């Protein structure tokens, strides 16, 4: 029998502290940084974001999203035999955030590891979990994107600090005899490392380089739109589908302009695009599963519909997954 994988439950979690653009602008003003709601909305489409409390880690956010996804799938934590966490803001250098989350969840004993592909992380993690289920290595997987990007923001750089937020999203992926994930496409090009990175590391108890996010926004934008279109079309071709078959586009929630441009290239109406960037900001690896859970729980996305998930991130990484919900 041919094995497939299907998403059987979704979940998400946002830390309680919500900052509107006006509230963030007021905080930045105390540091001599000027911005405004109009300036942020016009360039990004973002109106608010959530920041985690200082003692809250990625695993704390991820475990809450995971519990929701497990409940939605009707699966116990002890039934899970694979946990993959996509994150660029791990709790520790090691062990993996997945192992820390596993213990908090009470799913001890199964395989658990992190994937680091920045904003493409969830696409990478979902593709890996799908492959492991198809080979029989796992049967019930938790795939989680969790980030506390507020920890690595330079709040003196208004071009980046207004963009990001914290949060987590999760899915339960289970073995099935009917196709769920139809095709995927993953890529990376390391020559673009410098346009989006945190160029620092720990050595001898000290931080070498900068521990804060650096981004060339124009370079990222130019790359992102073309690469997302290419990945989407390649994935559709692998599945024998066309853009006209897509019921919903669930893109990485980085910037409304990138999302609009991507939809335009695929000739999709924005009515078919799930948009949460206005309320969540860019939550990196958490953004796609957060948007997916929002769409499912709001009743927008329904079982049986065809979804295109796609993302780009530092590395430079990019990819897409086509699936039937």
C-alpha positions in Angstrom: 0.0 0.0 0.0 1.3 3.5 -0.9 1.7 5.7 2.1 0.8 9.4 2.1 0.7 12.1 4.7 -2.2 14.3 5.6 -2.7 17.2 8.0 -5.2 16.2 10.6 -5.0 19.0 13.1 -3.8 22.6 13.3 -2.9 24.9 16.2 -1.4 28.2 17.0 -0.4 30.4 19.9 0.4 34.1 20.3 1.9 35.6 23.4 -0.6 37.9 25.3 1.3 41.1 24.8 0.0 42.8 21.6 1.6 46.0 20.3 -0.2 48.1 17.7 1.9 50.3 15.4 1.1 53.4 17.5 2.2 51.6 20.7 5.4 50.4 19.1 6.1 53.9 17.6 5.7 55.4 21.1 8.2 53.0 22.6 10.7 53.6 19.7 10.3 57.4 20.2 11.8 57.1 23.7 14.9 55.8 22.0 15.0 58.5 19.4 13.6 56.4 16.6 10.8 57.9 14.6 8.1 55.9 12.8 4.3 55.9 12.6 1.3 53.7 11.9 1.0 55.2 8.4 4.6 54.6 7.5 4.5 51.0 8.6 1.2 50.1 7.1 2.0 51.7 3.7 5.3 49.7 3.4 4.3 46.4 5.0 0.6 46.1 5.7 1.4 45.4 9.3 -0.8 46.9 12.0 0.1 44.9 15.1 2.4 42.2 16.4 2.8 40.1 19.6 5.9 40.1 21.8 6.7 37.3 24.3 7.6 38.1 27.9 11.3 38.0 28.7 11.1 34.6 30.4 9.1 32.9 27.6 11.0 30.9 25.0 10.2 29.4 21.6 9.4 26.0 23.2 6.9 27.7 25.5 5.0 29.1 22.5 5.4 26.0 20.5 4.1 23.6 23.1 0.8 25.6 23.3 0.4 25.5 19.6 1.2 21.8 19.6 -1.5 21.1 22.3 -4.1 22.8 20.1 -3.1 20.8 17.0 -3.2 17.5 19.0 -6.6 18.3 20.3 -7.9 19.2 16.8 -6.5 15.9 15.5 -7.8 13.9 18.4 -4.3 12.6 19.0 -2.5 12.1 22.3 1.0 13.5 22.8 2.1 9.9 23.6 0.9 8.8 20.1 3.4 11.1 18.4 6.5 9.5 17.0 8.2 12.5 15.4 8.6 16.1 16.4 10.2 18.7 14.1 10.5 22.3 15.2 11.4 25.0 12.7 13.0 27.9 14.5 15.7 30.5 14.2 15.4 31.5 17.8 16.1 28.3 19.8 15.9 28.1 23.5 19.5 27.0 23.8 22.6 26.5 21.6 21.8 22.8 22.4 19.8 20.6 22.9 17.3 21.3 20.2 14.1 23.2 21.0 12.3 20.1 19.7 13.8 18.0 22.6 12.9 20.7 25.2 9.4 21.0 23.8 9.0 17.2 23.7 9.6 17.0 27.4 7.1 19.8 28.1 4.6 18.0 26.0 5.1 14.6 27.6 5.9 12.9 24.3 9.3 11.6 25.5 11.0 8.9 23.4 10.1 9.8 19.9 12.5 11.3 17.4 12.9 15.1 17.8 15.0 17.7 16.1 15.1 21.3 14.8 15.2 22.6 11.3 16.9 25.9 10.6 15.7 27.6 7.3 14.5 30.8 8.9 11.2 32.0 7.3 11.1 28.9 5.0 11.6 26.6 8.0 8.1 25.3 8.3 8.0 24.4 4.5 11.3 22.5 5.0 10.1 20.8 8.2 6.8 19.8 6.6 8.6 18.3 3.6 10.9 16.3 5.8 8.1 15.0 7.9 6.1 14.1 4.8 9.1 12.1 3.5 9.6 10.3 6.8 6.0 9.3 6.9 6.0 8.1 3.3 9.0 5.8 4.0 7.3 4.4 7.2 9.8 6.0 9.5 7.0 7.8 11.3 3.3 7.7 11.4 2.2 10.6 13.5 4.3 13.8 13.4 4.1 17.1 15.0 5.5 19.9 12.8 5.9 23.2 14.6 7.2 26.7 13.7 8.0 28.8 16.8 9.9 32.1 17.1 10.7 34.8 19.5 12.2 37.2 17.0 11.7 40.2 19.3 15.0 38.9 21.0 17.1 39.5 17.9 15.7 42.9 16.7 17.6 46.1 16.6 15.2 48.6 17.9 17.3 51.4 16.6 16.6 50.3 13.0 13.1 51.1 12.1 13.4 49.3 8.7 13.5 45.9 10.5 12.2 46.2 14.1 8.7 47.1 12.9 8.4 44.0 10.8 8.7 41.0 13.2 6.7 39.4 15.9 6.6 36.3 18.1 4.4 33.3 17.9 4.0 29.6 17.1 2.0 27.4 14.8 1.7 23.6 14.5 0.2 20.8 12.6 -0.3 17.1 13.2 0.7 15.2 10.1 -0.5 11.5 9.9 0.0 8.6 7.6 -2.9 8.1 5.3 -3.9 5.9 2.4 -5.2 9.0 0.5 -3.0 11.8 -0.7 -2.7 14.9 1.5 0.6 16.5 0.6 0.8 16.2 -3.1 4.2 17.8 -3.9 6.9 20.1 -2.6 9.9 22.0 -3.8 12.9 23.2 -1.7 15.8 25.4 -2.6 18.6 27.5 -1.1 21.3 29.8 -2.5 24.1 30.6 0.0 25.5 33.4 -2.0 22.7 35.6 -0.6 23.6 35.0 3.0 24.4 38.7 3.6 21.0 40.1 2.7 19.2 38.6 5.7 21.1 37.3 8.6 22.1 37.6 12.3 25.9 37.8 11.9 27.0 36.8 15.3 27.9 33.7 17.4 29.0 32.7 20.8 32.7 32.1 21.6 34.3 31.7 25.0 31.2 33.1 26.7 31.2 36.2 24.5 29.1 37.3 21.4 31.3 37.7 18.4 29.8 39.9 15.7 26.3 41.2 16.0 23.5 39.3 17.6 20.9 41.5 15.9 19.0 41.0 12.7 20.4 42.7 9.5 18.4 42.9 6.3 18.6 44.5 2.9 14.9 44.9 2.3 15.0 45.8 -1.3 17.3 42.8 -2.2 15.0 40.5 -0.3 11.9 41.8 -2.0 13.4 41.4 -5.5 14.5 37.9 -4.9 11.4 36.8 -3.0 8.7 37.5 -5.6 10.4 35.7 -8.4 11.6 32.7 -6.4 8.1 32.2 -4.8 6.5 32.2 -8.2 9.1 29.7 -9.5 8.7 27.4 -6.5 4.9 27.5 -6.7 4.8 26.6 -10.5 7.4 23.8 -10.0 5.3 22.3 -7.2 2.1 22.5 -9.2 3.8 20.8 -12.2 5.0 18.0 -10.0 1.4 17.4 -8.9 -0.1 17.8 -12.3 -2.0 20.9 -11.3 -2.2 24.5 -12.4 -2.6 27.7 -10.5 -6.2 27.8 -11.5 -6.7 24.6 -9.3 -5.5 26.4 -6.1 -8.3 27.1 -3.6 -6.1 29.0 -1.2 -2.6 30.5 -1.2 -1.1 30.4 2.3 2.2 32.4 2.0 4.8 33.3 4.5 3.5 36.5 6.1 6.4 38.8 5.5 5.1 41.8 3.7 1.7 42.5 2.0 3.5 43.7 -1.1 5.3 40.5 -1.6 2.1 38.5 -1.1 0.2 40.7 -3.6 3.0 40.4 -6.2 3.1 36.6 -5.8 -0.7 36.3 -6.1 -0.6 38.5 -9.2 2.0 36.3 -10.9 -0.1 33.3 -10.3 -3.2 35.1 -11.5 -4.9 34.6 -8.1 -7.3 37.1 -6.6 -6.3 38.4 -3.1 -9.6 36.9 -2.0 -7.8 33.5 -2.3 -4.9 34.6 -0.2 -4.8 34.0 3.5 -3.5 37.2 5.1 -2.6 37.5 8.8 0.5 39.8 8.5 -1.6 42.8 9.5 -2.2 41.3 13.0 0.9 39.1 13.5 3.7 40.8 11.6 6.4 38.5 10.3 6.7 35.6 12.7 9.3 33.8 10.5 9.0 30.0 10.7 5.7 30.4 12.6 3.9 32.5 10.1 2.6 29.9 7.7 1.2 27.5 10.3 -0.2 30.5 12.2 -2.0 31.7 9.1 -3.1 28.1 8.3 -4.6 27.6 11.7 -6.3 31.0 11.6 -7.8 30.1 8.2 -9.0 26.7 9.4 -10.5 27.9 12.7 -12.2 30.8 11.0 -13.9 28.5 8.6 -12.3 30.0 5.5 -10.3 26.9 4.6 -12.4 23.7 4.5 -11.5 20.0 4.2 -10.8 18.8 0.7 -9.6 22.2 -0.6 -6.3 22.6 -2.4 -3.7 24.7 -0.6 -0.4 26.2 -1.8 2.0 26.9 1.1 5.1 28.9 0.3 7.9 30.8 2.0 11.3 32.5 1.6 13.9 33.2 4.3 17.5 33.9 5.1 20.0 31.6 3.6 18.6 32.4 1.1 16.0 29.6 1.3 12.7 29.1 -0.4 10.1 26.5 -1.1 6.5 25.4 -1.5 4.2 22.6 -0.5 0.9 21.7 -2.3 -1.6 19.8 -0.3 -5.2 18.7 0.0 -6.5 19.6 3.5 
